[in-house]
Amino acid sequence: IYIEDRIKYIATCLTPDGAEFSELFADDPRRIVIVTTFIAILELACIGQIRLKQHSIFGKLWVYPANLNIEEAIKIYAENH
């Protein structure tokens, strides 16, 4: 499983209203997929393609698109790794 694949998957899960963090892991419970998805989320946040928000202390974590462009995100990721 590749980080680029998980970036694409995350992008398909996000709507303008966002997605709950845990929903991004629901499609495949294998450990490698969970780890790869988490890394993809961190990469997308790092390059400013998504925003993470927690509305209250100990509340659910939400993921929102922020200028999300799949091709650009994958290109930036590939250039940096």
Secondary structure by P-SEA (a helix, b strand, c coil): ccaaaaaaaaaaacccccccccccccccccaaaaaaaaaaaaaaaaaccbbbbbcccccbbbbbbccccaaaaaaaaaaac
